[in-house]
Amino acid sequence: MTSKILVIGAGGQIGVELTEKLRDIYGKDNVIASDIKASNEKLVFSGPFEILDAMGYEAIKTCVKKYHVDTVYLMAAMLSATSEKHPELAWQLNTNSLFNVLNLAKDGYIKHIFWPSSIAVFGPNTPKNNAEQHTIMEPTTVYGISKQMGERWCEYYHNNYDVDVRSLRYPGIISWKNPPGGGTTDYAIDIYHEALKNEQYTCFLNEHTELPMMFMDDAIDATVKLMQTKSEKLSIRSSYNISAISFTPKQISESIKKVLPNFSINYKPDFRQKIADSWPKSINDSVAKTDWGWKHEFNLDDITNEMLDQLSKQI
C-alpha cells in the first residue's frame, strides 16, 4: 500500500519545496498539502490541498482519516524574528501543533512524523565553533525555547510511546523559489534580490556575524533521506545536527561581487543581531553522517551562482 503523506504548513518557505519534492517521489495524489490559507496556487492545483489549522487536533485527525494518512511532516511554525514580536502566539503555535501530531501517532492514527528543529535551540553558552550534537543548550529566544521543548517531547514520545518521530536542526536556509518566512537568517536571501534589483543591500546583521547556512536543495535532500532511513539506524530521536557551510554577511557580499562587481553593502544591525549572536558559528554533524550518510553539495559560490542565475530569470 502506497504511503499517504500530509504536509502541514506546506505554504511556508521550506514547506513549498518539500511538498513539491515529495510529490515528485511518491506521486502527487499521495501527498496532501495543507496550510492555514490557500496562498500558493501551484500547491493547490498540483495535488490534494486542504485548509488546515496546525493547532486544531480534531481537524488534523479528520484530514488524516479522510486521506488514510500514515506520515505527517509538520512544517508550520513561527520563526525566530517574528516570534520575538509575538511571543505568546509563537509559543502556542510552535508547541500545540507538535503535541497534536505526537498524540495522533500515540493514539494510532499515524505512523511516522517529521518535525523540524533549528540551530535556535543553542544559546550564548553553547560553544561557538563546531557545536556538538550533545552540548550546552540555553536558548534565549521564544523560537529557540519552543524548539528545545519540542526536541525533548519528541524524544519522550519515542521512548515512552514508540512514536516514530524524526527531526533535523536546520541552519539558515537559502532559496530562490519562495520568500523567507521571518527568520534571523533572512538576510542571506534578501541580499541576492537586492543585488540584482539595486546593486546595493543594507544588512540587519554586522559584517562579521558568522552563522551556519544551507542551500534549500541540501535541506530538502537531508529531510527526505532521514525519513527514508530504516528506524533501527537512527540513534537520535530529539533532533539531528546537520550542517553545510558557515559564512558572514561580508563573505556573502564578496561572493556576489565575483558576479556583480558593482554590488555594495552597508550594515545597520537591528534586534536580530542579538538573536544571531546567541547562536553557534558552526555545527558538528558527524552523528548524522554516521547514522544515515548525510552530506551537503552546495558551497557559498555554488549558492551565489544558482541564486543570481535563477532570480535574474524571474526579474
Secondary structure, DSSP 8 states (H G I E B T S, - for coil): ----EEEETTTSHHHHHHHHHHHHHH-GGGEEEEESS---HHHHHSS-EEE--TT-HHHHHHHHHHHT--EEEE-----HHHHHHSHHHHHHHHHHHHHHHHHHHHTTS-SEEE--EEGGG--TTS-SSSB-SS------SHHHHHHHHHHHHHHHHHHHH--EEE-EEE-EEE-SSS---S-TTTHHHHHHHHHHHTSEEEESS-TT--EEEEEHHHHHHHHHHHHHS-GGG---SS-EE---EEE-HHHHHHHHHTT-TT-EEEE---THHHHHHTS-S-B--HHHHHHH-------HHHHHHHHHHHHHHH-
